Amino acid sequence: MDFSIPDELQALRERVERFVQDEILPRERDSRQGPHGLAEDFRLELVAMARRAGLLSPHVGREWGGLGLDHRGKAVVFEAAGYAPLATIAMNIFAPDEANMHLLEQVADERQKEEWLLPLAAGAIRSCFMMTEPAPGAGADPSMLLTMARRDGADFVIDGAKWLITGAVGARLAIIMAKNADDEQGPAGATMFLAPMDAPGIHIERVLDTLDRYMTGGHAVVRLAGVRVPESAVLGRVGEGFRYAQARLAPARLTHCMRWLGAARRAHDIATDHARRRSAFGKPLGEHEGVGFMLADNEMDLHACRLVIWHTAWLLDRGERARHESSVAKVICSEAIWRVVDRAMQILGGLGVTDDTIVARLFREVRPFRIYDGPSEVHRWSIAQRVLRTGGSAAADGGNVAPRA
């Protein structure tokens, strides 16, 4: 691996950092933020700012209005944007839209890209991804999927219940995962469907009150009652939905790591500045060994996260699936980022539990990351199975062991 950053990518990172400092930080206390994310007019204002700065949708191909960054480029730019989570919304690289755009670019046909990817990349619309279901349906185990899609002539009719659907309120597009039966036109399995959110039969029943609050549109409970879509709404091929979900999730886990790494670095910087300026017992806080050790541990956790992110990005850019490595990165980063923000709060003391800094908000935001995109326990189980199959660590081969299904 080459850890040097090309000049053009370094210049782009510096542009993002200036954008964060000059445009986003002054707007972090805008009142148009609530328990279920940003008001749509505020989101559109932020998107317009990123568009003027030439920073909109940098992960999307240039033919669709983006900058065409590879995974390494995303690692650098997304971390810089994550320093202020509002910047990731402005730049259109926040969940679930970022991963949905990646999925559409990889799988959708040209008509579907024109209809959905183009306005998504422009930040004109939002989307949601409907996979998770209430018990006993799919959660950490997608094979428990209960939502059904049955053929009816040239159409599919979808019935089921979805839960914790990020961004559903205000979204224009839903990517729906549903089981389909075996027939002469395709195998049994799971299929992804593209449906407008105003399609008859899509009902948002309620919005959940959750710990995190940055997700525009919040997290909703959705009922699908006889949602009729034409065969042209199938994303990719019938019965291939689980395979596409893996193609979406491995990079999506990693981009979550990138963004929240930037946020953790922000919390660390705030704590470091406080430890320099605030004195207790006759000297600055940072000169007390207990506080100094926490700052040192933060520095090591941030460094380790960046390395594991860059390694996985390198593998993805080489064309490898990197499912094992993305699981490793997700566990390491979600837990280390949590530790960094938790230590930052501890260093800040009483100030840390107030909203006078952003640390308390980041504390609430990063905790769910240990659950979203697969809880740590599921990833550890998957990692262990890989170790048992290969007879040892994939790291012993430099991460080049071909991923197995």
C-alpha positions as CSV (number, residue, x, y, z in Angstrom):
1,M,0.0,0.0,0.0
2,D,1.1,3.6,-0.7
3,F,0.0,5.8,2.1
4,S,0.8,9.1,0.2
5,I,-2.1,11.2,-0.9
6,P,-2.0,12.5,-4.5
7,D,-1.8,16.2,-4.8
8,E,-5.2,16.5,-6.4
9,L,-6.8,14.5,-3.5
10,Q,-4.9,16.6,-1.0
11,A,-6.2,19.8,-2.6
12,L,-9.8,18.4,-2.5
13,R,-9.4,17.5,1.2
14,E,-8.3,21.1,1.9
15,R,-11.3,22.4,-0.1
16,V,-13.6,20.3,2.1
17,E,-11.9,21.5,5.3
18,R,-12.4,25.1,4.2
19,F,-16.0,24.4,3.4
20,V,-16.5,22.9,6.8
21,Q,-14.9,25.8,8.6
22,D,-16.3,28.7,6.6
23,E,-19.8,27.5,5.7
24,I,-20.9,24.6,7.9
25,L,-19.6,25.3,11.4
26,P,-21.4,28.7,11.6
27,R,-24.7,26.9,10.8
28,E,-24.5,24.1,13.3
29,R,-26.9,25.7,15.7
30,D,-29.6,26.5,13.0
31,S,-33.0,25.9,14.6
32,R,-34.3,23.9,11.7
33,Q,-32.9,20.7,13.2
34,G,-35.2,18.5,15.3
35,P,-35.4,15.0,16.8
36,H,-36.0,13.5,13.4
37,G,-33.3,15.3,11.4
38,L,-33.2,18.4,9.3
39,A,-36.1,20.4,7.9
40,E,-36.1,19.9,4.1
41,D,-35.6,23.6,3.4
42,F,-32.5,23.6,5.5
43,R,-31.2,20.4,3.8
44,L,-31.7,22.0,0.4
45,E,-29.9,25.2,1.5
46,L,-26.9,23.1,2.5
47,V,-27.0,21.1,-0.7
48,A,-27.0,24.3,-2.7
49,M,-23.9,25.5,-0.8
50,A,-22.0,22.3,-1.5
51,R,-23.0,22.5,-5.2
52,R,-21.6,26.1,-5.4
53,A,-18.4,24.8,-3.8
54,G,-18.1,22.0,-6.3
55,L,-18.4,19.4,-3.6
56,L,-21.7,17.8,-4.2
57,S,-21.9,13.9,-4.4
58,P,-18.2,13.4,-4.8
59,H,-18.6,9.6,-4.7
60,V,-20.8,9.5,-7.8
61,G,-19.4,9.1,-11.3
62,R,-18.8,12.3,-13.2
63,E,-21.4,11.3,-15.8
64,W,-24.1,11.5,-13.1
65,G,-22.8,14.8,-11.6
66,G,-20.3,13.7,-9.1
67,L,-16.5,13.7,-8.8
68,G,-16.0,10.0,-9.4
69,L,-13.9,9.3,-6.2
70,D,-12.6,5.9,-5.7
71,H,-12.7,4.3,-2.2
72,R,-9.4,5.8,-1.1
73,G,-10.6,9.2,-2.2
74,K,-13.8,8.7,-0.3
75,A,-11.8,7.8,2.8
76,V,-10.0,11.1,2.7
77,V,-12.9,13.3,1.8
78,F,-15.6,11.7,3.9
79,E,-13.4,12.0,7.0
80,A,-12.8,15.6,6.3
81,A,-16.6,16.2,5.9
82,G,-17.5,14.1,8.9
83,Y,-15.7,16.7,11.1
84,A,-19.1,18.5,10.9
85,P,-21.9,16.0,10.3
86,L,-24.0,18.7,8.6
87,A,-21.3,18.8,5.9
88,T,-21.9,15.2,5.0
89,I,-25.6,16.1,4.5
90,A,-24.7,19.2,2.5
91,M,-22.3,17.1,0.3
92,N,-24.9,14.4,-0.2
93,I,-22.7,11.7,1.3
94,F,-24.8,10.7,4.3
95,A,-26.8,7.5,4.9
96,P,-28.9,6.1,3.3
97,D,-28.6,8.1,0.1
98,E,-24.9,7.7,-0.3
99,A,-25.1,3.9,-0.2
100,N,-28.3,3.9,-2.4
101,M,-26.5,6.0,-5.0
102,H,-23.6,3.5,-5.0
103,L,-26.1,0.6,-5.4
104,L,-27.9,2.3,-8.3
105,E,-24.7,3.1,-10.1
106,Q,-23.6,-0.5,-9.8
107,V,-26.9,-2.3,-10.6
108,A,-29.5,-0.1,-12.1
109,D,-30.2,0.0,-15.8
110,E,-29.8,3.3,-17.8
111,R,-33.5,4.2,-17.6
112,Q,-33.5,3.6,-13.8
113,K,-30.4,5.7,-13.5
114,E,-31.9,8.6,-15.4
115,E,-35.1,8.4,-13.3
116,W,-33.6,8.0,-9.9
117,L,-29.8,8.3,-9.7
118,L,-29.6,11.6,-11.5
119,P,-31.9,13.5,-9.1
120,L,-30.4,11.7,-6.1
121,A,-26.9,12.8,-7.1
122,A,-28.1,16.3,-7.6
123,G,-29.5,16.3,-4.1
124,A,-32.9,17.2,-5.4
125,I,-34.6,14.1,-3.8
126,R,-33.9,11.7,-1.0
127,S,-34.3,7.9,-0.8
128,C,-34.7,5.1,1.7
129,F,-33.7,1.4,1.8
130,M,-36.4,-0.9,3.1
131,M,-34.9,-4.1,4.4
132,T,-35.2,-4.2,8.2
133,E,-38.4,-5.7,9.6
134,P,-40.0,-5.9,13.0
135,A,-39.7,-9.3,14.8
136,P,-39.9,-12.0,13.7
137,G,-38.7,-10.6,10.4
138,A,-35.3,-9.6,9.0
139,G,-32.9,-7.7,11.2
140,A,-29.3,-8.7,11.7
141,D,-30.2,-11.9,9.9
142,P,-31.5,-10.9,6.5
143,S,-32.5,-14.5,5.7
144,M,-35.5,-14.0,8.0
145,L,-37.1,-11.7,5.5
146,L,-40.9,-11.9,5.5
147,T,-42.0,-9.2,3.1
148,M,-43.3,-11.0,0.0
149,A,-43.5,-10.0,-3.7
150,R,-45.9,-12.1,-5.8
151,R,-46.3,-11.9,-9.5
152,D,-49.6,-10.6,-10.8
153,G,-49.5,-10.6,-14.6
154,A,-46.8,-8.2,-15.7
155,D,-46.6,-6.7,-12.2
156,F,-45.3,-7.6,-8.7
157,V,-47.5,-6.9,-5.6
158,I,-45.6,-6.4,-2.4
159,D,-46.9,-7.0,1.1
160,G,-45.0,-6.7,4.4
161,A,-43.9,-4.6,7.3
162,K,-40.6,-2.6,7.6
163,W,-39.1,-1.0,10.6
164,L,-36.3,1.4,11.4
165,I,-36.4,2.7,7.8
166,T,-34.0,5.6,7.8
167,G,-35.1,8.7,5.9
168,A,-38.5,7.4,4.9
169,V,-40.3,10.6,5.8
170,G,-39.8,13.0,2.9
171,A,-38.1,10.4,0.6
172,R,-39.2,10.2,-3.0
173,L,-37.7,6.7,-3.7
174,A,-37.9,3.5,-1.8
175,I,-35.6,0.5,-2.5
176,I,-37.7,-2.4,-1.2
177,M,-36.3,-5.8,-0.4
178,A,-38.8,-8.6,-0.7
179,K,-38.9,-12.4,-1.1
180,N,-40.2,-13.8,-4.3
181,A,-41.3,-17.4,-5.2
182,D,-39.7,-19.5,-7.8
183,D,-41.4,-19.4,-11.2
184,E,-40.6,-19.8,-14.9
185,Q,-39.3,-16.2,-15.1
186,G,-36.9,-16.3,-12.2
187,P,-35.5,-18.2,-9.2
188,A,-36.9,-17.9,-5.7
189,G,-34.9,-15.6,-3.5
190,A,-35.0,-11.9,-2.6
191,T,-35.5,-9.1,-5.0
192,M,-35.0,-5.4,-4.9
193,F,-37.7,-3.1,-6.2
194,L,-37.6,0.6,-7.0
195,A,-40.9,2.3,-5.9
196,P,-41.9,5.9,-5.6
197,M,-42.8,6.6,-1.9
198,D,-46.2,8.0,-3.0
199,A,-47.1,4.7,-4.6
200,P,-50.5,3.4,-3.3
201,G,-50.0,0.9,-0.5
202,I,-46.9,2.5,1.1
203,H,-47.9,3.7,4.5
204,I,-45.7,5.4,7.1
205,E,-47.3,4.4,10.3
206,R,-45.0,6.3,12.8
207,V,-41.6,7.8,13.2
208,L,-39.5,6.2,16.0
209,D,-37.9,8.3,18.7
210,T,-34.2,7.3,18.6
211,L,-30.9,8.3,20.2
212,D,-29.5,9.7,17.0
213,R,-30.9,12.8,15.4
214,Y,-28.9,13.6,12.3
215,M,-30.7,11.2,9.9
216,T,-32.9,13.4,7.7
217,G,-36.4,12.0,7.9
218,G,-35.7,10.0,11.0
219,H,-36.4,6.3,11.3
220,A,-39.9,5.1,10.4
221,V,-42.2,2.1,10.7
222,V,-43.6,1.4,7.2
223,R,-46.4,-0.9,6.1
224,L,-46.5,-2.2,2.6
225,A,-50.1,-3.2,1.7
226,G,-50.5,-4.4,-1.9
227,V,-47.8,-2.1,-3.4
228,R,-48.0,-2.8,-7.1
229,V,-44.9,-2.2,-9.2
230,P,-44.2,-3.1,-12.8
231,E,-41.4,-5.6,-13.7
232,S,-39.4,-2.6,-14.9
233,A,-39.1,-1.6,-11.2
234,V,-36.9,-4.6,-10.5
235,L,-33.4,-3.5,-9.6
236,G,-31.0,-5.8,-11.3
237,R,-32.3,-9.3,-11.6
238,V,-35.1,-11.2,-9.8
239,G,-33.8,-13.4,-7.0
240,E,-30.5,-11.6,-6.7
241,G,-31.4,-9.1,-3.9
242,F,-29.2,-10.6,-1.2
243,R,-26.2,-10.5,-3.5
244,Y,-26.8,-6.8,-4.3
245,A,-27.4,-6.1,-0.6
246,Q,-23.8,-7.4,0.1
247,A,-22.5,-5.2,-2.7
248,R,-24.2,-2.3,-1.0
249,L,-23.3,-3.1,2.6
250,A,-19.6,-3.6,2.4
251,P,-18.8,-0.1,1.0
252,A,-21.6,1.4,3.1
253,R,-20.1,0.0,6.4
254,L,-16.8,1.6,5.4
255,T,-18.2,5.0,4.5
256,H,-20.0,5.1,7.9
257,C,-16.5,4.5,9.4
258,M,-15.1,7.3,7.4
259,R,-17.7,9.9,8.3
260,W,-17.8,9.0,12.1
261,L,-14.0,9.0,12.2
262,G,-14.1,12.7,11.2
263,A,-16.7,13.3,14.0
264,A,-14.5,11.5,16.5
265,R,-11.6,13.6,15.5
266,R,-13.7,16.7,16.1
267,A,-14.6,15.5,19.6
268,H,-10.9,14.8,20.3
269,D,-9.9,18.3,19.1
270,I,-12.5,19.9,21.4
271,A,-11.3,17.8,24.4
272,T,-7.6,18.5,23.6
273,D,-8.3,22.3,23.5
274,H,-10.2,22.1,26.8
275,A,-7.4,20.1,28.4
276,R,-4.9,22.8,27.4
277,R,-7.0,25.7,28.6
278,R,-8.8,24.4,31.7
279,S,-6.8,24.1,34.9
280,A,-7.5,22.1,38.1
281,F,-5.3,21.4,41.1
282,G,-2.7,23.9,40.0
283,K,-2.0,22.9,36.4
284,P,-3.8,22.4,33.0
285,L,-5.9,19.3,32.8
286,G,-3.8,17.8,30.1
287,E,-0.8,17.7,32.4
288,H,-2.6,15.4,34.8
289,E,-1.7,11.9,33.9
290,G,-5.2,10.6,33.8
291,V,-6.3,13.1,31.3
292,G,-3.1,12.9,29.3
293,F,-3.5,9.1,29.0
294,M,-7.1,9.5,27.6
295,L,-5.8,11.9,25.0
296,A,-3.1,9.4,24.1
297,D,-5.6,6.6,23.8
298,N,-7.8,8.8,21.6
299,E,-4.8,9.4,19.3
300,M,-4.1,5.7,19.0
301,D,-7.7,4.8,18.4
302,L,-8.0,7.4,15.6
303,H,-4.8,6.3,14.0
304,A,-5.9,2.6,14.0
305,C,-9.3,3.5,12.6
306,R,-7.8,5.4,9.7
307,L,-5.4,2.6,8.9
308,V,-8.1,-0.1,8.8
309,I,-10.3,2.1,6.7
310,W,-7.6,2.9,4.2
311,H,-6.6,-0.8,4.0
312,T,-10.2,-1.9,3.2
313,A,-10.6,1.0,0.7
314,W,-7.4,-0.2,-1.0
315,L,-8.8,-3.7,-1.3
316,L,-12.1,-2.4,-2.7
317,D,-10.2,-0.3,-5.3
318,R,-8.4,-3.4,-6.4
319,G,-11.7,-5.0,-7.2
320,E,-11.9,-7.3,-4.2
321,R,-15.2,-7.8,-2.3
322,A,-13.5,-7.2,1.0
323,R,-16.5,-8.5,3.0
324,H,-14.2,-9.9,5.8
325,E,-12.1,-6.7,5.9
326,S,-15.2,-4.5,6.0
327,S,-16.5,-6.4,8.9
328,V,-13.2,-6.1,10.7
329,A,-13.2,-2.3,10.0
330,K,-16.8,-1.9,11.1
331,V,-16.2,-3.5,14.5
332,I,-12.8,-1.8,15.1
333,C,-14.1,1.7,14.0
334,S,-17.5,1.6,15.6
335,E,-16.1,0.6,19.0
336,A,-13.0,2.8,18.8
337,I,-14.9,5.9,17.7
338,W,-17.3,5.4,20.6
339,R,-14.4,5.2,23.0
340,V,-12.9,8.4,21.6
341,V,-16.1,10.4,22.0
342,D,-16.7,8.9,25.4
343,R,-13.3,9.9,26.6
344,A,-13.7,13.4,25.1
345,M,-16.9,13.8,27.1
346,Q,-15.1,12.6,30.3
347,I,-12.3,15.1,29.7
348,L,-14.8,17.9,29.3
349,G,-16.5,17.0,32.6
350,G,-19.7,18.9,33.2
351,L,-19.2,20.9,29.9
352,G,-19.3,17.6,28.0
353,V,-22.9,16.7,29.1
354,T,-24.2,20.0,27.9
355,D,-24.9,21.2,24.4
356,D,-22.4,24.0,24.7
357,T,-20.2,21.8,22.6
358,I,-21.1,19.3,19.9
359,V,-19.6,16.4,21.9
360,A,-22.8,15.5,23.7
361,R,-24.6,15.3,20.4
362,L,-21.8,13.2,18.9
363,F,-22.0,10.9,21.9
364,R,-25.7,10.2,21.0
365,E,-24.9,9.8,17.3
366,V,-22.0,7.4,17.4
367,R,-23.5,4.9,19.9
368,P,-26.0,3.4,17.5
369,F,-23.2,2.8,14.9
370,R,-22.3,-0.3,16.9
371,I,-25.7,-1.7,15.9
372,Y,-26.4,-0.2,12.5
373,D,-25.1,-2.1,9.4
374,G,-24.8,-5.2,11.6
375,P,-24.1,-5.3,15.3
376,S,-20.6,-6.0,16.5
377,E,-21.6,-9.4,17.7
378,V,-22.7,-10.5,14.2
379,H,-19.6,-9.2,12.6
380,R,-17.4,-11.0,15.2
381,W,-19.3,-14.2,14.5
382,S,-18.6,-13.8,10.8
383,I,-15.0,-12.9,11.4
384,A,-14.6,-16.0,13.6
385,Q,-16.1,-18.3,10.9
386,R,-13.7,-16.9,8.3
387,V,-10.8,-17.6,10.7
388,L,-12.0,-21.2,11.2
389,R,-12.3,-21.7,7.4
390,T,-9.0,-20.3,6.5
391,G,-7.0,-21.7,9.4
392,G,-5.8,-18.3,10.6
393,S,-6.0,-14.6,10.2
394,A,-6.5,-13.1,6.7
395,A,-4.1,-10.4,7.9
396,A,-1.3,-13.0,7.7
397,D,-1.6,-12.8,3.9
398,G,-1.7,-9.0,3.8
399,G,-5.5,-9.0,3.5
400,N,-5.3,-10.7,0.1
401,V,-7.1,-13.9,0.9
402,A,-10.0,-14.1,-1.6
403,P,-13.2,-13.4,0.2
404,R,-15.6,-16.4,0.5
405,A,-19.4,-16.3,0.4
